[in-house]
Structure formats: C-alpha cells, structure tokens
C-alpha cells in the first residue's frame, strides 16, 4: 500500500515578459530573486521537491543506541519517528495515526516498544505496524484490506552512523547522493574518533524568523567572518593576542578554500590554517584549560598533542544539502518550519574512546562559537528576511563574488575549488536546488506489512 503526494504548482516567473524557464528567471548564474526566500508557493514546493524527493538527514545512530530507543525527526514539514527495534534494526515512520491523523508520539526522545494513539487507543509497535484496535469486531472486510500501518518513507539508509531518508523511490542510492562529499565526511568522522566512537550528546535548539536558505547561504560563507563576528575577533585579539578565526582577517590571502561538491554539497576547508601547527594552541581560553592540558599530558603520553588538537574543531564546515552541516566538532541540522521560520539545532559530540575530562573540554570548546558567534549570524539572517520582505521593488540577492575573477578552478575528484570568500558554494547549491525544483518526482510512503 502506498500514498502519493501532490506536487505544488510551479509559480509564475518574476516578469510576465521573461521568455526563460521560470526557475531560470528566479535563479540566475550570479544572482537569486528575492521570491525564493519569501514566496509561500515556492516554500511549499521545496518541502516536496527538495526535502522529500532527495536524501535528508534524520538522526545519528548514537541517539537511538539501545533497543526500543526513538526520537522525532523531520523530512521538511513531515514529522517522523526514528526508532530502533528490539531486533536492532532502524525503522522510520510517520508520526501520524492511520485512523484519524493524531500524532502517536508526543515526546522528543525516549525508549518504548510501541506507541498508543491517545485519541482512540490504536496501538503500533516500534516498527510502525498496527497490532491493536479497540473494538475491532466493528470493522469489516474493507477495513481489513486497507494498509493501516504507519506510513514509511520509500528509502532509509545510513552512512557511518548518519541516518538519511527520502520519499522518492527513484532517488539514487545514498552514496551516489553524497558523492565526493563522502571523503570529507570520512575525514570529519575520523577527527572525532571514527564511526564506532562518535556519539551525539545534547543539543542547543533555537528558532529563527528567516527562510531556511538564508542560513544555508551562510554555511560556506567565508566572506562575512571579519565583519559579522568583529566583536568576537577583536575581543580575542585584545585579550589573547589573536587565536582561532584570526586567519579570516585577510581571508583571500589565506590557505583556506571554498569547495563545490556533488549534488549541491559544499565545504569550507580551514585546516590549512587552523591545523597548520596546532588547532589547540590557537583556541580561545576555556574554563579549566590548563588543568585539562596537564591531564592529557599525563594520561595520553605521546598521543597528548593529537588528543588536544582533536578537542579543537575539525577545521571544516561540511554541508550536506539540504539540511546537515558538520561544523567544527558539532552537527547542525536545519528544520524548515514556514517560509520565514526555521528551527536550528546544534548537537554537541563526544567520543567513546576518551575519558570524561576530554569530553568535558570538547563540550567547552563546542560551547564557544554557538554562544559567542552564532548569535551574530542569527541576527543577520533575520534582518535579511526583514529586508527582503519589506522592499519587493529591490528584487535581487547577489552571489557574484569571484564569479568573474577566474579563481574558482577545477580540482581533484570533480571538485571546484576557490578562495574561501567566493560565492561558489551558494552558486553550487542553487544549481542543485533548481534541478530539484524543476523535477516532477513521485513521492511515496509505504504502509504494507513488514515481514
């Protein structure tokens, strides 16, 4: 049994006389029309074409480590439950009772072998299979022939602990979607102890009054750092004589790079500067830094410097389009809520192969930027949304930095690489966005019985 979603109608072009395809009119080579951030119809189509029809990140396996663990996640606006069954397998199903549509799970995370709908008491196991209907003798043969299990996405796959899903049965395998970004995921995971040692531990959640793409524009923006985060950089320099992120002061002369990857993925690689000598030594001071450094020297011996540098961030902003960003040692997830509202979640990470002192200092390091830097960005995102909404006559958003300088060049493995301040990353993900928005995908959720 399957269900098929209806795709929103293609919106009109910005100008009636424009002879180009509507999406070409909205997204041009070096600029984007403001409507992609403000138009309700475009947002509705994104929830199908971008979030449901391609692979989106849902959860990390460490969040549902034990049998019967579960957590809520979202495929665009579609709320789903990600659960680990008693047999250890991972299951994903809609948080929507097949009877009258009420949510069956009303806790963000927990442990349960099944879910009972509070409305009429229908019971489902943690695979989403219906097994209990009060007064079932009142239902006849037609009811029994229908698929009444909780609806499951067409495909669910995991890569080294990162769980993804899509409603598109024709979507290519997850590895094809990741493409050459998988190499950077591997390097980020290895920096954090490898897939067997990485675990998510705690979340910093907030809601922003802006379109989700204003946040995504910034995930690989190396241009804004000395301006948006000026107070943080000035404080670091005045109190400590420099430190982390100071290399952005003259970013185009730095060793850092901005990289366009397959399928709209992008990465800013800060490692040539951040990890050139020691990422730990240039970190801003954290509470307990000196005792921690002594502890690591005593506990880890010859490995001490590697442990200290791994405590610092991985030195990359790796963005898996459309909703997963691996920033420093943190996992950032975007959740579109409305055309001008987005949920943002920063997950801290820990390592299973180190002691509590190391994980505590990792947390102190991860508290640094979301507390002192991300709020700078959040204010800018919301003010961008206000400006775009309030002045419709000024139609365009620019993404032309280094578009005509010849500095964005082919590199290894199909990567296009440019200066860290280039808008290459924005142009790259919008090219994928446009391909997806043009498509007419089939979206399916399965409701048949599992074997």
Order of alpha helices (4+ residues) and beta strands (2+ residues): beta-alpha-beta-alpha-alpha-beta-beta-beta-beta-beta-beta-beta-beta-alpha-beta-beta-beta-alpha-alpha-beta-alpha-alpha-alpha-beta-beta-alpha-alpha-alpha-beta-beta-beta-beta-alpha-alpha-beta-beta-beta-alpha-beta
